[in-house]
């Protein structure tokens, strides 16, 4: 008999939409926030302040597309000094922040393009941050709508399912685990991929269940795992 003492269940899914991409839109504050500066639907600008722009909860939603190219275009006034700076950094799964680029203000270029690629994993959560600082009211850093993009990620707020619960139950009669979940709505949801791990790092796909496609009503799902690993803790997603 398997001695399973703990289950963690996190839902994952695949969608039949085209390749995911996030593009910054200052008219939609659902996926970004700023600490200060001037923001309108066209752009965010910083003068005589130190302000940050946070883009959070971007999800790697396709197991076959886990490299995330990031592109940032920065506009600046031509009268700044070296001490005026702009920092671009990222974090994965709410971990430590990693600096990708530091720009200094004492250059003649008015528009600067920064491109880099992050090598992530399926279902990783990516946050991006820009910190802009200068010390005079006639100086500025600015980023316009459309000037930050990240490929192969989608905002968590636009994920295709509204999950109401996801449970794991050990069935002693046949030494299996029954996974049960329900959704309140689904949008372009092709199917659910079921993965299992004993360490939260190395997951293996063990099956899949068809989704409802598009639905605005409750849908209920089940999946049973009959090949349990010999481990005290099993994680499902």
N, C-alpha and C positions, 0 to 999 in steps of 0.2 A: 504493500500500500504506500502511496506517495504521501509524504508528510509535508504538505504545503501549508505554510502558516501565514502567508501574506500575499496579496495580489494588488498590483497597481494596473489600472486600465486607462489608457489614453487613446482617444480615437484618432485615426488617420484616414485619409481618403484620397482617391484620384478623381480628377475632373476631366471632362472631354471638351474643355475650352482650348483656345489657342495658347501659345506660350505666354506665361505670366510676365507682367512688367508693372513696376510702380513708377509713376511720374508725379513729381511734386506739383500740387495745385493749391495755391494759397487761397483760393475761393472755397476750398473744402478743408476745414480744420480738423476733420475726424482722424487724420493720420499724422498730424504734426502739432507742435506747440512751440511757442517762443517765450523767452523770459522778459524780453524788452525789445526796443527798436521800433521801427515803423513798419507795419504790415498792412497790405491791402490785397485785393484779389490778383494784382499784377506782380507784386514783389515784396520782399522783406529787405529793409536797409537798416544799417547801424551807423550812427554818427555820435561821437563823443560819449560812448558807452562801451561796456563789455556785455554782450548779449549772446544767448545760445538759441539755436534752432534744433529741436529734437524730432526725429522721424522714428517712430517705434512700431514694434510688432509687425514686421514684415516676415512672412512665412515662406520657407522653401517648400512649395506644394507639389512638386513633381520629383519622384525618386530618380528619374533619368536626367534631370537638369538641375544639378546642385552647385555648379559654378555660377557665381553672381557678379557679373560686370557692373560696376558702379561708375557713373559719370556725373561730375559736378562742374558747373560753369560759374565763375565768380567775377563780379564786376567791381571795380574800385576807382576811387578818385586818384589823380596823379600827383597829389601833394602830400601823401603820407610818408612817415619815416619808418625806419627799420623796426622800431618798437611797436608799431601798429601791426597787428598780426591776425591771421585767420587760421584756425585749426580744424581739420576734418578728422573724425575718429569714428570707430564702430565698436560694438560689442555683440557677442553671440550668446543666446540663451541667458541673458541678464547677468553675464559674467563681467570680467574686468574690461575697461575701456582700452582700446588699442589705437594709437595715433597713426593715421595713414599719411597725412600731409600737413605741413606747416607752411603757410604763405606769409611773407613779410611785405610791408607796404612800400618799401623804397625801390620800386621798379616803375618803368615808364609804361608797361603794358596795362591797358585799361580793362581787358577781358582775359581771363586765365582759365584754361581747361585742365581738369584733373580727372584722370581715368585710372581705375585699378580694378582688379578682379579678386573676389573673396572665394575661397574654396570651402564650401560648407557641406552640410549633410541634410538629407531629407528630413523635413519638419523642423529644422533649426529656426529659431526666432532671431531676426536681425534688427538691431537698432542703429541708426546713424545720427551723429551730432556734428553741428558746425558751431564753433565759438568764434565770434568776431569782436575785435577790440580796436578802438582808436581813441584819440584824446582831443579832438577838436570838432567843433560843429560844422566846419566846412570840409571835413573829410568824411568818406563813407566807404563801407563795404556793402554790396547788395547781391542778392540772388533772386532771379525772376522765376515765375511759374514756368515749369517745364525744364528748368535748368539743373535739377537733380533727378536722376533716373537710376533704377536698379532692375536688371533683368532677372527673370526666373524666380521672382518673389511676388507675393500678393499680400495686401494688407489683411491683417487678422479680421478686421471688421467686414471684409468682403468675402470671407470663406463661404463655401457653397452649402453648408448645413448649419442648422440651428439645433444643437444637441441638447436634449433634455436630461438624459442620464446615460451612463455606461457602467455596467456592473459585471463582476466576475464571481462565479459561484463554483465551489468544488463539489463534484458529485461523487460520493464515495462508492456507490454501487458499481460503477464502471471505471472509477479512477480517472475521471475526465474533468475538464473545466468548461462550464457553459458561460459564454459571454452574451450579454443582453444589452441592447441599447435602443434608443428611440430618438427620432428627430421631429421637431415641430414644423420645419420647412426645409426644402432642398431646392437648389438652383443649379442646373447643369451638373448634377452629381452622378457620375457614371457608376462608381462602385466604391466599396470600402475595402481597404487592404488590412488584414490582420497580421500583426507581427508579434514575436515573442522574444524575451530576453531574460537572462538570469543576473545581469549586472547593470542594466540601463544604458549600456554602451553598444554592445553587439546584439543587434536585433536581426532576426531571420523572419522572412515572410512565410506564414504557414497556411494562408488561404485568403479568399476574398468573397465578398457578398455583394450582389448587385444592388445598386442604389435605385431610388425612385425617379431619377432624372430631374423633373421639376414637380414640386408638390408644395401645397400650402396647408396640408393636413398632417396629422400625426402618422408616422410610419414606425413599425416595430421590427427589430432584427435580432437574430440569434446566430451564434456560431459555437461549435463544440470542438475542443482540443482534446484528442484522445492519446496523443503521444507526448506525455509530460516529461520534462527533464528531471533528473535527480538533483533537485535543489530546494532549499528551504523557502526561497522567495522567487516568485515568477512575476515578470512584468509583461503586460500586454499593451499594444497600441494599435 
